[in-house]
Each structure stands twice: as C-alpha cells, then as structure tokens.
Amino acid sequence: MLHVARYTDSPSAALTQKAQGLWKMDDTSDCFYHFEIGVAATLTKSFEMKVSYLVDYKNKPLPETLKKTDTAFIATILYKF
C-alpha cells in the first residue's frame, strides 16, 4: 500500500503527505507503517523550504526491547535547478 499526495493552494506553498504499509507474506501480523506529512514553501525562484513530521510503526520490532513507534521532525532547504 502506498499513498502520496501534494495539495497546493498557491504557487508558493504546498501540503504533502505520504503513507505506506508493508506486510510480511508469511506472517501478515508482522507489519511496518510509515506516515509523513509536511509543508513546503517557496523562498525564491530556486530555493524551497520544507518541514516534515514522520511516524514509523513496526508491529514486531527486533529485538523486542525496541519501541514500536519512531518519530522524526525534519526541516530541509531544497535547491531547484
């Protein structure tokens, strides 16, 4: 399963989202999910800034002492050429 979307209200801003799910073929209860949502804004003609929040969830992590959910907050500056 994969879902990617980009919503724009203006030429200088966008909301992005991505969702993924992976399952093992021999054990479908063992799964991994990834969700990402972000906001992108054009700074100049060549530069764009994007801020994203990511959530990863692993139903059966190895070793089992690991947490099932991992989150990250990422800020990036993109250069378009």
Secondary structure, 3 states (H helix, E strand, C coil): CEEEEEEEEECCEEEEEEEEEEECCCCCCCEEEEEEEEEEEECCCCEEEEEEEEEEEECCCCCCCCCCEEEEEEEEEEECC
